[in-house]
Structure formats: C-alpha cells, structure tokens
Amino acid sequence: MHTAAMPQTAREKAERELCHITDSAYFHPLEAIRFFRRWPRSFLRNLIYTLIFNLMFALAFTLLAYVFVRKIGLAEFPEIFTENIIISNVVGFAFWIVFSALGPVMRRVNSRPFWFVALFYAILGTGIVTGSMWGFAFVTGRSGMLIWIGSREQIFTSFIISLVISSVLATMWTRRSEELTAQIVLAEEQERVATFERAAAEANLRALQAQIEPHFLFNTLANVTSLIHTQPDDAKRMLEDFIAYLRATLAATREQHTTLGVEFEMMKNFLSILKIRMGERLYVHLDLPDELRNATVPPMLLQPLIENAVKHGLEPKLEGGGITLTAARNDDSVRISIVDTGLGFSNKLSNGIGLKNVRERIGKLYGTRGSVLIEENQPGGTKVVVSIPYSTET
C-alpha cells in the first residue's frame, strides 16, 4: 500500500540539498541561481537546464563577437548566433557527459579548497572544450577550425574562459554550501531550544496539575470529617464513593491526556460525592455526545471548575441549585460548558486557584487556540466555557 511521504523539516531539506550539491551527478550549474532551485532534480530537468545554459553561452559569445569584432554587422548576427548555438550545445553536452562519468572523482574534488576546485574545473574545462570543438570541426570538415584548435591562442583563451566561469560557479557553489551549512546549524540549535522548552513546559504543567490534586483531596477529606459526627451513614457512603473515585481517577491524573468520556465519568462520580453533602439542594445534568467521547483533553480539567461552581455559587445559596456539564463540537474545536444556577458571577470565582490553574494549563498546552471564558448565566448563575482544539486518541 502506498504511504504518503512525511513532510521534511527545514534541517532535513537543507541537509538533503547540501548532499546533492556536493555530488556533481545531481548538481547543475544553473542551481547556483535561486530561481532554478524551484524544480526537483531529474534527467529531463537537467536536459532542459543544459539547453538553457548552452543558449546563454551562445548568446553571450555572439554579443561579444558583435561588440568587439568590427567586421560583424547585424546582417551576420543570425548566422553567427545559429553557429554558436550548435557549438555551445556540442561543448555543453560534452561537459554533461564527462561530469556524469566522473561523478566519484567530482565528489572528492568538491570537498577540496576553493582554489583547487576552481583550477581543477578550469583545466578540465579547457580539455573538454578543446576536445569537443576538435570533434565538431572534424565531423563538419572545417579545416580552418582544425588548424586553430590546439594552438597556444586557443588553449590560452579556453583556459582563461574556463577559469573565469569555474571561479564564478565555484564562488556561487561555495556560498550556497555555506548558506546550507548555516541553515543546518541554526535548525539544530532551534530544535535543541524547542526540546528544552517542551521539557520545561511539561514540568510546569505537571507542577500545575500537582497543585490541583491535593486541593481536591483536602477539600473532600474535610467534607468527610464534617459529616462523621452528625451524619455518620452519609460520611461512610461519601468515603466509599471517594475511594472508588480515587481508584478510577488517580492513574488518569498522572497522564498527559485523557478522553472526554473518561473525564465526564470522573465528574459524574465527583458530583455524586458532592450530592451526598448537599442532598436535594443539588441537581446535576451531564450531556456528552457519543462522537466526542474519544476527544482528548488534559486530565483533571473539569474538576476544579465544577468544584468552584459548587463552592462559590451553589453551596452559599440557601435553596441550592443545579449544575449542567455539556460538550459540543464547533468546527475544529471542542466547547465544554459548566453552567450553574447559583449566586452568579463574582471576582472570587474568577480569581480562584482552580480556575487560574486551568487557564494556565490551557494557555501552555494550546496557546491562542485554547480559551477559558466566564459569563453570567441567565436568569442567574455562572457559565464557564472551555474551548480547546479537537483531537482524538490514535
């Protein structure tokens, strides 16, 4: 079965390109120009690039001849340009064949100092130009060209041109290699920093979560203690429910993520403990769509919010009230609502340690993609809405 390729990181892309440009079997001189690095390497691409490269040389030599050789006029320009295109393609494809055949040698050369690389390519270029032009003159029967090829003037001219071109290309190649090396070093440093930041963030999140757990434990144990003398049967039932709750939730609180289904089940058990204390003064409604049961959430996300709603909104109210816990999907996010019919919004509620820790955890885990909003519930009470990105366990 075909599997899609994983996206490459910036470092992997730079490492791959650096590997390619040190291998002459892959690197084409036009790749020294940023525009020509946009297309992936292939035989067809290199063929087209070689034709473009040859055309550029033909045009350059024709213009030089027109400017510096006074006998040449506009009327002769097309004829000379056509001949230069033929010669440039002969020489250009000769370079391509030789460079492809000498791939292992070129790799060793490319690792040497700049002056060595430039001189090597200048000497090799002189040999390729001389040999390919001699072959072209021999096949086409150009005796005058055969006499000129191999002369000191031709060899010197070819060497100087090859040295200039190889020096320019070597300079561009060296700068590109240095640029890629710098990108790799920077990417490695960024990865190290990101690793340290993730480790620090995870440690901070564990510390925030550890603050919530004893806060809940102490409050529950204090409630059991207050019922022992006045309502021993209720205290016993609460303690039994509390032990069952701890067994079901303590393992989950040590994990980085849990599911919304597990979190709702824990809150159902938690609210049953609170209902023992408040009796008929507390009524509860939970609504979780089946499609959201596997949605991932931070563990112990809802408990401090529900505890706040009961402690600050419902318990102080003489007749008590209700608390509704619901979840809904909104595009790529999950909205979890805790709505109570208690005394209503207060600064004490918005600044409580539980709510503060929830906000910090959401901010550190999801950044701007997560939020905790507090609103007044109509006709009375408070509504807390937690919004986090939607994801499921794999």
C-alpha positions as CSV (number, residue, x, y, z in Angstrom):
1,M,0.0,0.0,0.0
2,H,1.3,3.4,-0.9
3,T,2.1,5.7,2.0
4,A,2.4,9.4,1.7
5,A,5.8,10.9,2.4
6,M,6.3,12.6,5.7
7,P,6.9,16.4,5.4
8,Q,10.5,17.3,5.7
9,T,11.8,19.6,8.4
10,A,13.9,22.7,7.4
11,R,17.1,20.9,8.6
12,E,16.3,17.8,6.6
13,K,15.7,19.8,3.4
14,A,19.0,21.7,3.9
15,E,20.9,18.5,4.6
16,R,19.5,16.9,1.5
17,E,20.3,19.8,-0.7
18,L,23.8,20.1,0.7
19,C,24.3,16.4,0.0
20,H,23.1,16.9,-3.6
21,I,25.2,20.0,-4.4
22,T,28.4,18.2,-3.3
23,D,27.6,15.4,-5.8
24,S,28.2,16.5,-9.4
25,A,25.9,13.8,-10.7
26,Y,23.0,15.9,-9.2
27,F,24.1,19.5,-9.1
28,H,23.6,21.6,-12.2
29,P,25.4,25.0,-12.6
30,L,22.1,26.8,-13.0
31,E,21.2,25.7,-9.5
32,A,23.6,28.4,-8.3
33,I,20.8,30.8,-9.2
34,R,17.9,30.6,-6.7
35,F,15.2,30.6,-9.4
36,F,16.4,27.4,-10.8
37,R,16.2,25.5,-7.5
38,R,12.4,25.6,-7.6
39,W,12.1,22.3,-9.5
40,P,13.1,18.8,-8.3
41,R,16.1,17.2,-9.9
42,S,15.5,14.7,-12.8
43,F,17.1,13.7,-16.1
44,L,14.6,15.8,-18.0
45,R,15.1,18.8,-15.8
46,N,18.9,18.6,-16.3
47,L,18.5,18.2,-20.0
48,I,16.4,21.4,-20.2
49,Y,18.8,23.2,-17.9
50,T,21.7,22.2,-20.1
51,L,19.9,23.6,-23.2
52,I,19.2,26.8,-21.4
53,F,22.8,27.0,-20.2
54,N,24.1,26.4,-23.7
55,L,21.7,29.1,-25.1
56,M,23.0,31.6,-22.6
57,F,26.6,31.0,-23.7
58,A,25.7,31.1,-27.4
59,L,24.0,34.5,-26.9
60,A,26.9,35.8,-24.8
61,F,29.6,34.8,-27.3
62,T,27.6,36.2,-30.2
63,L,27.1,39.5,-28.4
64,L,30.9,39.7,-27.6
65,A,31.7,39.0,-31.3
66,Y,29.3,41.7,-32.4
67,V,30.7,44.3,-30.0
68,F,34.5,43.5,-30.3
69,V,34.8,42.2,-33.9
70,R,34.1,45.2,-36.2
71,K,33.6,43.1,-39.3
72,I,30.4,41.6,-37.9
73,G,27.2,43.5,-38.5
74,L,23.5,43.0,-37.8
75,A,23.1,41.1,-41.1
76,E,25.6,38.4,-39.9
77,F,24.2,38.2,-36.4
78,P,21.6,35.4,-37.0
79,E,24.1,33.2,-38.9
80,I,26.8,33.6,-36.2
81,F,24.2,33.1,-33.4
82,T,23.0,29.8,-35.1
83,E,26.5,28.5,-35.4
84,N,27.3,29.5,-31.8
85,I,24.2,27.6,-30.6
86,I,25.4,24.4,-32.3
87,I,28.9,24.8,-30.9
88,S,27.6,25.6,-27.4
89,N,25.4,22.5,-27.4
90,V,28.3,20.3,-28.5
91,V,30.5,21.7,-25.8
92,G,27.7,21.9,-23.2
93,F,26.6,18.3,-23.6
94,A,30.2,17.2,-23.7
95,F,30.6,18.7,-20.2
96,W,27.4,17.0,-19.0
97,I,28.6,13.5,-20.2
98,V,32.1,14.0,-18.7
99,F,30.8,15.3,-15.4
100,S,28.3,12.4,-15.1
101,A,31.0,9.8,-15.9
102,L,33.4,11.3,-13.4
103,G,30.9,11.5,-10.5
104,P,33.0,9.8,-7.8
105,V,36.1,12.0,-8.8
106,M,34.0,15.2,-8.7
107,R,32.7,14.4,-5.2
108,R,36.3,14.2,-3.9
109,V,37.2,17.4,-5.8
110,N,34.3,19.3,-4.4
111,S,35.5,18.7,-0.9
112,R,38.9,20.4,-1.5
113,P,39.7,24.1,-1.0
114,F,38.2,26.8,-3.3
115,W,41.4,27.5,-5.4
116,F,41.8,23.7,-6.0
117,V,38.2,23.3,-7.2
118,A,38.4,26.4,-9.5
119,L,41.7,25.3,-11.0
120,F,40.6,21.7,-11.5
121,Y,37.5,22.8,-13.3
122,A,39.4,25.3,-15.4
123,I,41.9,22.6,-16.6
124,L,39.2,20.0,-17.1
125,G,37.0,22.6,-18.9
126,T,39.9,23.5,-21.3
127,G,40.3,19.9,-22.2
128,I,36.6,19.3,-22.7
129,V,36.2,22.5,-24.8
130,T,39.3,21.6,-27.0
131,G,38.2,18.0,-27.5
132,S,34.6,18.7,-28.2
133,M,35.4,21.5,-30.7
134,W,38.0,19.4,-32.4
135,G,35.4,16.6,-32.8
136,F,32.9,19.1,-34.2
137,A,35.4,20.6,-36.7
138,F,36.5,17.1,-37.8
139,V,32.9,15.9,-38.4
140,T,31.9,19.0,-40.2
141,G,35.1,19.2,-42.2
142,R,36.1,22.7,-41.1
143,S,39.9,22.6,-41.8
144,G,40.4,26.2,-40.7
145,M,38.9,25.5,-37.3
146,L,41.0,22.3,-37.0
147,I,44.2,24.3,-37.5
148,W,43.2,26.9,-34.8
149,I,42.2,24.2,-32.3
150,G,45.2,23.1,-30.3
151,S,47.1,26.3,-30.9
152,R,48.5,28.3,-28.0
153,E,46.0,31.0,-28.6
154,Q,43.0,28.6,-28.5
155,I,44.3,26.8,-25.4
156,F,45.1,30.0,-23.6
157,T,41.7,31.5,-24.5
158,S,39.8,28.4,-23.5
159,F,41.7,28.2,-20.2
160,I,41.0,31.8,-19.3
161,I,37.3,31.5,-20.1
162,S,37.1,28.2,-18.2
163,L,38.9,29.7,-15.2
164,V,36.6,32.7,-15.1
165,I,33.5,30.6,-15.4
166,S,34.6,27.9,-12.9
167,S,35.7,30.6,-10.4
168,V,32.3,32.3,-10.6
169,L,30.4,29.0,-10.3
170,A,32.8,27.8,-7.5
171,T,32.1,31.0,-5.7
172,M,28.4,30.6,-6.0
173,W,28.6,27.0,-5.1
174,T,30.7,27.7,-2.0
175,R,28.3,30.4,-0.8
176,R,25.4,28.1,-1.3
177,S,27.2,25.4,0.7
178,E,28.0,27.8,3.5
179,E,24.4,29.1,3.5
180,L,23.0,25.5,3.8
181,T,25.5,24.6,6.5
182,A,24.5,27.7,8.4
183,Q,20.8,26.7,8.0
184,I,21.5,23.2,9.3
185,V,23.4,24.6,12.4
186,L,20.6,27.1,13.0
187,A,17.9,24.4,12.7
188,E,19.8,22.1,15.1
189,E,20.0,24.9,17.6
190,Q,16.3,25.7,17.2
191,E,15.5,22.0,17.7
192,R,17.6,21.9,20.9
193,V,15.9,25.1,22.2
194,A,12.4,23.7,21.3
195,T,13.3,20.4,23.2
196,F,14.3,22.3,26.3
197,E,11.2,24.5,26.1
198,R,9.0,21.4,25.7
199,A,10.7,19.8,28.7
200,A,10.2,23.0,30.8
201,A,6.6,23.3,29.7
202,E,5.8,19.7,30.6
203,A,7.5,20.2,34.0
204,N,5.4,23.3,34.6
205,L,2.2,21.6,33.6
206,R,2.9,18.7,36.0
207,A,3.5,21.2,38.7
208,L,0.2,23.0,38.0
209,Q,-1.6,19.6,37.9
210,A,0.0,18.6,41.2
211,Q,-1.4,21.8,42.8
212,I,-5.0,20.8,41.8
213,E,-4.8,17.2,43.1
214,P,-4.1,18.0,46.8
215,H,-6.5,20.9,46.6
216,F,-9.3,18.4,45.7
217,L,-8.1,15.8,48.2
218,F,-8.0,18.1,51.2
219,N,-11.4,19.6,50.4
220,T,-13.0,16.1,50.1
221,L,-11.4,14.8,53.3
222,A,-12.6,17.9,55.2
223,N,-16.1,17.2,54.0
224,V,-16.0,13.6,55.2
225,T,-14.7,14.8,58.6
226,S,-17.5,17.3,59.0
227,L,-20.1,14.6,58.5
228,I,-18.6,11.9,60.7
229,H,-20.4,13.0,63.9
230,T,-23.6,14.5,62.5
231,Q,-24.3,12.1,59.6
232,P,-22.1,9.0,60.0
233,D,-24.0,7.0,57.4
234,D,-23.5,9.8,54.8
235,A,-19.9,10.1,55.8
236,K,-19.4,6.4,55.3
237,R,-21.1,6.4,51.9
238,M,-19.1,9.5,50.9
239,L,-15.8,7.9,51.9
240,E,-16.7,4.8,50.0
241,D,-17.6,6.9,46.9
242,F,-14.4,8.9,47.4
243,I,-12.2,5.7,47.5
244,A,-13.9,4.5,44.3
245,Y,-13.4,7.8,42.7
246,L,-9.7,7.8,43.6
247,R,-9.2,4.4,42.2
248,A,-10.8,5.5,38.9
249,T,-9.0,8.8,38.6
250,L,-5.6,8.7,40.2
251,A,-4.0,6.9,37.3
252,A,-5.6,9.3,34.8
253,T,-4.2,12.3,36.7
254,R,-0.6,11.1,36.1
255,E,-1.2,11.0,32.3
256,Q,-0.6,13.9,29.9
257,H,-4.0,13.4,28.2
258,T,-7.3,11.6,28.8
259,T,-10.5,11.4,26.9
260,L,-13.6,13.5,27.3
261,G,-15.6,10.3,28.1
262,V,-13.3,9.4,31.0
263,E,-13.4,13.0,32.2
264,F,-17.2,13.1,32.2
265,E,-17.4,9.8,34.0
266,M,-15.0,11.1,36.7
267,M,-17.1,14.2,37.1
268,K,-20.2,12.1,37.4
269,N,-18.6,10.3,40.4
270,F,-17.2,13.5,41.8
271,L,-20.7,15.2,41.7
272,S,-22.2,12.1,43.4
273,I,-19.9,12.8,46.3
274,L,-20.9,16.4,46.5
275,K,-24.6,15.5,46.2
276,I,-24.3,13.4,49.4
277,R,-23.4,16.5,51.2
278,M,-25.9,18.8,49.6
279,G,-28.8,16.4,49.2
280,E,-31.8,17.7,47.3
281,R,-30.2,21.1,47.2
282,L,-28.0,20.0,44.3
283,Y,-29.3,18.5,41.0
284,V,-27.0,17.5,38.1
285,H,-27.2,17.2,34.4
286,L,-24.5,15.8,32.1
287,D,-24.7,15.7,28.3
288,L,-21.8,14.3,26.2
289,P,-22.4,13.4,22.5
290,D,-21.1,9.9,21.6
291,E,-18.9,11.5,18.8
292,L,-16.9,13.4,21.4
293,R,-16.3,10.6,23.9
294,N,-12.8,9.9,22.4
295,A,-11.8,13.6,22.1
296,T,-8.6,14.2,24.0
297,V,-8.4,16.6,26.9
298,P,-6.0,17.4,29.7
299,P,-6.7,15.2,32.8
300,M,-8.5,16.9,35.8
301,L,-9.5,19.7,33.6
302,L,-13.2,19.9,34.7
303,Q,-12.9,19.1,38.4
304,P,-11.6,22.5,39.6
305,L,-14.3,24.3,37.6
306,I,-17.1,22.2,38.9
307,E,-15.8,22.5,42.4
308,N,-15.7,26.3,42.0
309,A,-19.2,26.3,40.8
310,V,-20.5,24.3,43.7
311,K,-18.4,26.0,46.4
312,H,-18.9,29.7,45.3
313,G,-22.2,29.5,43.5
314,L,-24.5,26.7,44.8
315,E,-23.4,26.0,48.4
316,P,-23.9,29.5,49.7
317,K,-27.3,29.7,48.1
318,L,-30.0,28.7,50.6
319,E,-32.1,26.7,48.1
320,G,-29.1,25.4,46.3
321,G,-29.4,24.9,42.5
322,G,-28.3,22.9,39.5
323,I,-25.1,22.3,37.6
324,T,-25.1,21.3,33.9
325,L,-22.0,19.9,32.2
326,T,-22.2,19.7,28.4
327,A,-19.8,19.4,25.4
328,A,-20.2,20.3,21.8
329,R,-18.0,20.4,18.7
330,N,-17.6,23.7,16.9
331,D,-15.6,23.1,13.6
332,D,-12.1,22.2,14.7
333,S,-12.6,22.9,18.4
334,V,-14.5,21.4,21.4
335,R,-16.5,23.7,23.7
336,I,-17.1,22.4,27.2
337,S,-19.7,24.3,29.2
338,I,-20.1,24.3,33.0
339,V,-23.3,26.1,33.8
340,D,-24.7,26.6,37.3
341,T,-27.8,28.4,38.7
342,G,-26.0,29.7,41.8
343,L,-25.3,33.1,43.1
344,G,-23.8,34.4,39.9
345,F,-20.5,35.8,38.7
346,S,-18.0,37.1,41.3
347,N,-14.4,38.2,41.4
348,K,-13.7,35.5,43.9
349,L,-14.8,32.9,41.3
350,S,-12.7,34.4,38.5
351,N,-9.6,34.6,40.6
352,G,-9.8,31.2,42.4
353,I,-6.7,29.0,42.3
354,G,-8.5,26.2,40.5
355,L,-9.7,28.4,37.6
356,K,-6.3,30.1,37.5
357,N,-4.5,26.8,37.1
358,V,-7.0,25.7,34.4
359,R,-6.3,28.9,32.5
360,E,-2.5,28.4,32.7
361,R,-2.7,24.8,31.6
362,I,-4.9,25.7,28.6
363,G,-2.6,28.5,27.7
364,K,0.6,26.4,27.9
365,L,-0.9,23.4,26.1
366,Y,-2.8,25.2,23.3
367,G,-1.7,28.8,23.2
368,T,-4.2,31.1,21.4
369,R,-6.1,28.0,20.2
370,G,-7.5,27.4,23.7
371,S,-9.6,29.7,25.9
372,V,-11.5,29.9,29.2
373,L,-14.4,32.3,29.2
374,I,-16.6,33.2,32.2
375,E,-20.1,34.6,31.6
376,E,-23.2,35.4,33.6
377,N,-25.9,32.8,33.2
378,Q,-29.4,34.0,32.7
379,P,-31.6,34.3,34.7
380,G,-29.0,33.5,37.4
381,G,-25.7,31.8,38.0
382,T,-22.4,31.5,36.1
383,K,-21.3,29.9,32.9
384,V,-17.7,28.8,32.2
385,V,-16.9,27.8,28.6
386,V,-13.6,26.0,27.9
387,S,-12.6,25.8,24.2
388,I,-9.7,23.6,23.1
389,P,-8.7,22.1,19.7
390,Y,-10.5,18.9,18.7
391,S,-8.3,15.8,18.5
392,T,-8.8,12.1,19.2
393,E,-6.7,9.4,20.6
394,T,-4.9,7.3,17.9
